[in-house]
Amino acid sequence: MSFSSNSLPPAPPAKEDKFYRARIVERKDFSLDLWRIRLNLGAAFHFAPGQYATLGVPTPTKHIERPYSIVSAPHEDFLEFFLELVPHGELTPLLYKLQVGDTLTCRRVAKGRFTLDTKKGHKNHLLLATVTGIAPFVSYVRSLYRDSKNSVIQHRLFLIEGASHSWEFGYREEMEKLAAEVPWLTYIPTISRPWDEPEWQGETGRVEDIIRKYADLWTLDGQNATAYLCGHPTMIENGKAILHRHGWQKDSLKEEVYFVPSNQSAPKSTWTWPWRRHGLAERGAA
């Protein structure tokens, strides 16, 4: 069952100028709890690769919103998101019911600082993600791929994506295709439950298990590369510790935590999301 676009209560009139009424123009399900949506906002939406948009669903009692990293690149004529269902969350069960043609709200201003750092002088970028944490990195790649049509890309992206199972890699095919085509992208997917997939021929282990292996293979360290960690907080905390021991200092690390376990305090970060300060336990996951 889905909500029709007409069944959603309108956002409060006093706040209408803060939102776009976004319509779902495409939906693709990767598994029972992972899916992609593409939105038409009906107007220009300005953002930098790596930023997030705030999506929401009005209900009879309140307007529920959460920030989600943008998958699409700024030049694309749709806004794309990679979503994971949290059965007892406030927002994702509502979003999960929405189908093509249905609408939701999107705040008019993109935010976030998890953008590709081109100011430090590092040409190498180590991108570490878990499942939906690949979202901002896909935006990086799509943007650079478009730029590569008119200029030589001076930066190199080394992307490691981890998941329990291979069907959680929503963008694996796209990333593998581009990595085979361009010299500036390397992509390594890894699964942590290979015993469930005996046919899997790729890397195994959690992201943090293979960071040192690939950092050494690619000769990356804190002197020549910036590292970006996005997704599960455990991967981020463990990954940062490993990178620190391998020579990365705080100013060469960027992180984006997608949720905070309800029984833990938020991991320390270089900056704090407004919703985290108000006690919400999830980012792009509730």
JOZIRA-V9972 format. One record per pair of residues at least 24 apart in sequence whose ideal C-beta (glycine too) atoms are under 8 Angstrom apart, sorted by the first residue. I is the first residue (numbers start at 0). J is the second residue. D is the distance in whole Angstrom. If there is no record, write none. Layout:
[[I J D] [I J D]]
//
This chain:
[[0 96 6] [1 96 5] [1 97 6] [1 98 4] [1 101 6] [2 56 8] [2 93 8] [2 96 6] [2 97 6] [2 101 6] [3 100 8] [3 101 7] [4 100 6] [4 101 5] [4 102 4] [7 56 7] [7 57 6] [7 101 8] [7 102 6] [7 103 7] [8 57 5] [8 58 7] [8 59 6] [9 57 7] [10 55 8] [10 57 5] [10 62 6] [10 104 6] [11 62 7] [14 62 8] [16 107 8] [17 106 6] [17 107 6] [18 55 7] [18 104 4] [18 105 7] [18 106 6] [18 107 7] [19 44 7] [19 104 7] [19 105 5] [19 106 8] [19 107 6] [20 102 5] [20 104 7] [21 54 7] [21 78 7] [21 102 6] [21 103 6] [21 104 7] [21 105 4] [22 100 7] [22 101 7] [22 102 5] [23 97 6] [23 98 7] [23 99 5] [23 100 7] [23 101 5] [23 102 7] [23 103 7] [24 77 6] [24 99 7] [25 77 7] [25 99 7] [26 97 8] [26 98 6] [26 99 6] [29 166 6] [29 167 7] [29 169 5] [30 166 5] [30 167 7] [31 84 8] [32 83 6] [32 84 4] [33 81 7] [33 82 7] [33 83 5] [33 84 7] [33 130 7] [33 131 7] [33 167 6] [33 169 6] [34 81 8] [34 82 6] [34 84 8] [34 95 7] [35 70 7] [35 79 7] [35 80 7] [35 81 5] [35 82 7] [35 169 6] [36 79 7] [36 80 6] [36 82 7] [36 94 8] [36 97 8] [37 71 7] [37 77 4] [37 78 7] [37 79 5] [38 77 6] [38 78 4] [38 79 8] [38 80 8] [38 103 8] [38 105 7] [39 77 6] [39 78 8] [40 78 6] [40 105 6] [44 78 6] [44 105 8] [44 107 8] [44 109 7] [45 73 7] [45 109 7] [46 73 6] [46 109 3] [47 73 7] [47 109 8] [47 114 5] [48 72 6] [48 73 7] [48 114 6] [48 115 6] [48 135 7] [48 138 4] [48 139 5] [48 141 8] [48 142 5] [49 111 6] [49 112 8] [49 113 4] [49 114 4] [49 115 6] [49 135 4] [49 138 6] [49 139 6] [50 109 4] [50 110 6] [50 111 4] [50 113 7] [50 114 7] [50 135 8] [51 109 7] [51 110 6] [51 111 5] [51 113 8] [51 135 8] [51 283 7] [52 78 6] [52 80 8] [52 105 6] [52 106 7] [52 109 5] [53 105 7] [53 106 4] [53 110 8] [54 80 7] [54 90 8] [54 94 7] [54 103 6] [54 104 7] [54 105 6] [55 90 7] [55 103 6] [55 104 4] [55 105 8] [55 106 8] [56 90 6] [56 93 4] [56 94 7] [56 97 8] [56 103 5] [56 104 7] [57 104 7] [58 93 7] [62 104 7] [63 89 5] [63 90 5] [63 93 7] [64 90 7] [64 104 7] [64 106 7] [65 89 8] [65 90 5] [65 91 8] [65 274 7] [65 281 7] [65 282 7] [65 283 6] [65 284 8] [65 285 5] [66 110 7] [66 111 8] [66 272 7] [66 274 7] [66 282 6] [66 283 6] [67 134 8] [67 283 4] [68 111 8] [68 113 7] [68 131 8] [68 132 8] [68 134 4] [68 135 5] [68 138 8] [68 229 7] [68 255 7] [68 283 6] [69 109 7] [69 134 7] [69 135 7] [69 138 6] [70 134 5] [70 135 8] [70 137 5] [70 138 6] [70 170 8] [71 138 6] [71 141 7] [72 138 5] [72 141 4] [72 142 4] [72 145 6] [73 142 7] [74 142 7] [74 145 6] [75 141 7] [78 105 7] [80 134 7] [81 131 5] [81 133 7] [81 134 5] [81 137 8] [81 169 5] [81 170 7] [82 131 7] [82 283 8] [83 130 7] [83 131 5] [83 284 6] [85 281 7] [85 284 5] [85 285 6] [88 281 7] [88 284 7] [88 285 4] [89 285 5] [90 285 5] [91 284 7] [91 285 6] [111 255 8] [112 253 8] [112 270 6] [113 227 7] [113 229 7] [113 253 6] [113 254 8] [113 255 5] [115 139 5] [115 154 7] [116 225 5] [116 253 7] [117 154 7] [119 225 6] [119 250 7] [119 251 7] [121 223 6] [121 224 6] [121 225 5] [121 251 7] [122 153 6] [122 154 5] [122 155 6] [122 223 8] [123 154 8] [123 155 5] [123 157 7] [123 217 8] [123 219 6] [123 223 6] [123 224 4] [123 225 7] [124 154 6] [124 155 7] [124 156 5] [124 157 7] [124 224 6] [124 225 6] [124 226 8] [124 227 7] [125 157 5] [125 159 8] [125 214 7] [125 217 8] [125 219 5] [125 224 5] [125 225 7] [125 226 4] [125 227 7] [126 156 6] [126 157 7] [126 158 4] [126 159 7] [126 227 5] [126 229 8] [127 159 5] [127 161 8] [127 206 5] [127 210 7] [127 226 7] [127 227 7] [127 228 5] [127 229 7] [127 234 7] [127 238 6] [128 158 7] [128 159 7] [128 160 5] [128 161 7] [128 206 7] [128 228 8] [128 229 5] [128 230 5] [129 160 7] [129 161 5] [129 162 7] [129 206 6] [129 229 8] [129 230 3] [129 231 4] [129 234 5] [130 160 8] [130 161 8] [130 162 5] [130 167 5] [130 230 6] [130 231 8] [131 169 8] [131 230 7] [131 257 7] [131 283 7] [131 284 8] [132 160 8] [132 229 4] [132 230 2] [132 231 7] [132 255 7] [132 257 6] [133 158 8] [133 160 5] [133 168 8] [133 169 7] [133 170 6] [133 174 8] [133 229 7] [133 230 8] [134 229 8] [134 283 8] [135 229 6] [135 255 7] [136 160 8] [136 227 7] [136 229 7] [137 170 5] [137 173 7] [137 174 7] [140 174 7] [140 177 6] [140 184 6] [143 183 7] [143 184 8] [144 177 6] [144 181 7] [147 181 6] [147 183 8] [152 181 7] [152 183 5] [154 183 6] [155 183 5] [155 184 8] [155 185 8] [156 183 6] [156 184 5] [156 185 7] [157 185 5] [157 213 7] [157 217 5] [157 219 7] [157 224 8] [158 184 7] [158 185 7] [158 186 5] [158 187 7] [159 187 5] [159 188 8] [159 189 7] [159 206 6] [159 209 7] [159 210 7] [159 213 6] [160 186 7] [160 187 7] [160 188 5] [160 189 7] [160 206 8] [161 188 8] [161 189 5] [161 190 7] [161 191 7] [161 204 8] [161 205 6] [161 206 4] [161 234 7] [162 188 7] [162 189 8] [162 190 6] [162 191 7] [163 190 7] [163 191 5] [163 192 5] [163 195 8] [164 190 6] [164 192 6] [164 195 6] [164 196 6] [165 190 6] [165 196 6] [165 199 6] [165 201 8] [185 217 7] [187 213 6] [205 234 7] [206 234 5] [206 238 6] [207 234 6] [207 237 4] [207 238 5] [207 241 6] [210 238 6] [210 241 5] [210 242 7] [210 245 8] [211 241 6] [211 245 6] [214 242 8] [214 245 6] [220 245 6] [220 246 4] [220 247 7] [221 245 7] [221 246 4] [221 247 4] [221 248 6] [221 251 5] [222 246 7] [224 251 7] [225 251 5] [225 252 8] [225 253 7] [226 251 6] [226 252 5] [226 253 7] [227 252 8] [227 253 5] [227 254 7] [227 255 8] [228 252 7] [228 253 7] [228 254 5] [228 255 7] [229 254 7] [229 255 4] [229 257 7] [230 255 8] [230 257 5] [231 257 7] [231 258 8] [232 256 5] [232 257 8] [232 258 7] [232 259 6] [232 260 7] [232 263 8] [232 266 5] [235 266 6] [236 266 5] [255 282 8] [256 282 6] [257 281 7] [257 282 5] [257 283 5] [257 284 6] [258 282 5] [258 283 8] [258 284 4] [258 285 8]]
//
